[in-house]
Amino acid sequence: MQKAVQASPKNRFAWHIWALFEANQGNVEKGRKLLKIGHVLNPRDPVLLQSLALLEYKHSSANLARVLFRRASAIDPKHQPVCFAWGWMEWKEGNINIARELYQRAVSIDIKSESAARCFQAWGVLEQRAGNLSAARRLFTSSLNINSQSYVTWMAWAALEEEQGNAARAEEIRNLFFQQRTEVVDDASWVTGFLDIFDPALHSIKRLLNFEHSRPGLLGSQDILGKLQQSESSSGAEKAVIQGGDSFNLDAFIKEKLSLDASKLDEQMEKYAPRKSSPMKRNLWIRSGNKMHSTSPQ
């Protein structure tokens, strides 16, 4: 991962994957720093902010995460995974109406996408736990209409029926799942938890080795491999900064190669923060003390 950022210092995928790796290894501060670096280098990318928001939610506070979600949404109001992840957080915080609005907004962006299917499934769980069983059934059905292979959605629906004493209906749903199952698919990413919430935002990482050839300014995998080979013959001065293993000095690297001061990343992030919120956001989100109140969207 160090070699990836050395070969393509502004590549958002390289910084993002490295950050998630560090966070998942328990190196939260390192993950936080890497996400901030990635965002400063790619200030128009909402996905890096989404991941930072989720990291702060888990390890810091919901209020800080909320600020980051707002920024990400302001950068790209039609970014479906950001709306979905934000809604998931609000649901976990007990802000049910706000979560509903965000889920509704997310699925309205693209009602046939994988993210929409995930969102319908999560929304169905919300309604089930809120006691709105008919709504939950409709939402599970909507999710399965997009992805009929989702084990988690079928089993969530079956569990709902079983909890209501409809054992025969629950068994019927399980049988329907196995009857229509056309292939074995790994559905682990459909479990809506903290680590899995990253998945919708990182659907493009399935093409990680291509590093999106079509995007101007980003290197493809062959380009990166070429640069890695070239680094073997780099100058002595450059090798002092770009080294593998524990000797890699991240702060020195971003200062020399990217003109970034590691101690001023927060200031750099503020520099690129959107200054105005849209009328829809002002209508939907207002603060009073530590509570969030929803108003009627227009």
N, C-alpha and C positions, 0 to 999 in steps of 0.2 A: 504493500500500500504506500509505503514511503517512496518506492521507486515510481509508482504511478503518478504521484503528485509532482515528483521531480521531472518526469517526462512530459507531463501536461499540467502545469501549475495552476491553471485557471479552470480545470475541468471539474464541474460541479458533481459529477458522479463519483469521481475519485475521492473528493473530500467527504461526500455524503456517506459512502460505504465505509470509509475508514472511521468516521465518527460513530456510526451505528455499531461497528465492530467493537470499538473501545467502550462504548456505553454498555453493550451487552456483556463485556468482560468485567464490568464494574468500575471502569475508569471514567467516572462521570465527568469530572473536570476536563479531562482530555477530550472526551466526546463533545462537551459543550464548546470548548475552544475550537475544535475542528469545524463544527457546524457554523460558528460565527465567522471563521475565516472563509469558509465556502460561501456564506451569504454576502460578505463584504465584496468578494470577488464576483459574485453573481447576484446583484441586488434585485434583479427582476425575477428571480426564481422563488416561487412560493413554497416549494416542497422542502427546501432546507429550513425555512421558518416553521413549517408544520412539524418537522421532526424535532426542532429545538423547542417548540411549544409543548410537545408531548414529553420530552425529556424534563423540562422545567415542571410540568404538571406532576410527574412522578417523584421528582427529587427536590422541588422547591415549593411553588404555590400555584393554585388555580388562577389567581389574579394575574400573575406574570404570564402564564400560559395563554390566558385570554387576550392579553395585549399583543402577543406574538401571532395568535390566530387572526386577530383583527388586521394586523399588518399584512399577513399573507393573503387574506381575503381582499384587502384593498389593492394589492399588487395584481391579483387575478380574480375578480369576483365570480368568474365561471369555472374556477378550479374545483372540480367535484370532490376529490379526496380531502381537500382542506375543509370544506363544509361538513363532510362526513365525520372527519376526525374531531372537529370542533363540537359537533353535535354529540358525539360519543362522550367527550369530556363533560359537557353540560349535563348529560344524563347521569354520569357517575357522580356529579356534584349535586344531584337532586333537582336540577332546574329543568323539569320535565317539559314545560311549555316551550322553553327556548330550544331544547333538544329537538322537539317535534318540528319547530319552524326551520331549524337548520337541516334536519333530515329532508323535509319537504323541499327546501331550496336545493339541496344536493341532487335529489332524484329529478327535479325539474330541469336540471342542466343537460342531462342525457339519460333518458329513462331506460335505455337498452344496454348500458355499459356494465362492465363487471363491478365497478364501484357502486352503481345503482343497485345491483343485486345484493351486494354486501350491506348497503344502506337499508334496503327493504327488510333484510333479515334482522339487523340490529334494531330497526324501528319496530318490527314485530315483537321482539323480546321486550322492548320498552312498554308497548301496549299490553302485552300479556301480564307483565308485573304490575301494571296500573289497573288491571282488572277489565280491560277493554278487549274481551276475547274475540268478538266478531271482527274487530279491526285487526287484531293480531293475525287471525286466520287469513284475512285478505292480504295482509302484507307478506306473510310467508308464501302465499300463492303467487304474488307479484314477483317475489325473489326467484321462485322456482320457474316462472315463465321465462326468466332471463337465463338462468343456469339450473337446469333440471338435474344436474349431476351433484349438487351440493349435499353431501351427507349431513352436515351440521344443520342445514335448514330443514331437511326432512325430519331429522330426529328432534329438533326443537318443536316442530309442529306436533309430532307424535307425543312428546312429553306434555305439551299443553293438553291434549285430549286425555291423556292418562291421568293428569292431575284433576281433570274434571269428572273422572269416573267413567270415561268413555273408552274402556279397555279394548273393546272390539274395533272401534274407529282407529285407535292408536295402532293396533296390529295391522289394520288395513293400510294405513299410511306407510308403515315400515315395509309391508309387502309390495306396495306400489313402488317404493324406492328401489327395491332389489329387482323388480320386474323390468323397470325402465332403464336400469343402470346399463349403459352400453360399453363402458370401459372403466378400468380402475384408475381413479384420479386421486392425487394427494390433495385433500381438502383442508389440511391443517391450517392454512392461512385464512380460512373462513371463520375461525374462532375469534370472536371479537374481544381481544384482550389488549394489554398495553403493547407488548412486542408485536402482535399481529396487526395492530392498527397502522403500522408503518407500511404494510404490504400494498394497500391500494395506491399510496402515493409513489411507490417504487415499481409500478408495473413496467416501466421502461428499463429497469435494471435487468430484466430478462434478456435484454439485448446489450448487456454491459460490455461484452467483449467487442462489440461493434462501436461503442462509444458514439452512436448516432452520426454516422458518416455524413449525413445530409446537412447537419447543422454547421453553419460557417463558424470557424474559429475553434472547433473541437476536433481532436485527433481521433482517428480510428485505431483499432487494436494493432494493426500492422505498423502504423505510424509510431505508436508508442513503443512497440517492440524494437523498431529501428532506433528510436532515440535511446532506449535502454542499452542497446549494443554500442551506440556512439559514446555513451557515458563511460564505458570502459576505458576510452582513450581521452577522457577529459583532462583538463589541466590540473596541476597540483593544487592551485588555489581553489578551484571549484570543488575538488575532492574533499577539501577541508570542511566544506559546508555540507556537501551531498554525500553522505555515507550511510550504509545500511546498519541494521541492528540498533542497539541501544545508544550508539554514539550519534545517531541522527539528531541534530539540533534544530527543532522545529522553529523556534523563535528566530534563530539566525537565518534559517532558510527563507522565511517569509519576509524578513527585513531586507536581505540581499537581493532575492529574486523578484519580490512582489512589492517592495517598498512599504510594507505593513509593520506597524509597531504592535507587538502582541499585547502590550499593556493598554492600548487604546482601541481595542476592537469594539467595545461598547459605543465609544464616541463615533467610530466609523459607521456602525449600524444605525445610530441616530441620524447621521448625515443623510442616509438613504431612506429613512422612514417616511411613508406617505404623510403629508401634512393635513390633508382634509379627508374626512369620511364622507361617503355617499349619503344622500338623503335616506336611502333604505336602511343603512346601518344606524343612522341617527334615530330613525323611527323604531327600529327593532331593539336597540340596546341602549339603555340609559342606566346610570349608576346611582344608587342611593346608599351611602355607607358601604358596607361589604356585600349588599344584596343586589342581585340582578333582577330587573323588572322588564317584562316584555310589553310592548304596546302593539296596537293593531297595525300590521304591515299594510302599506298602500301599494 
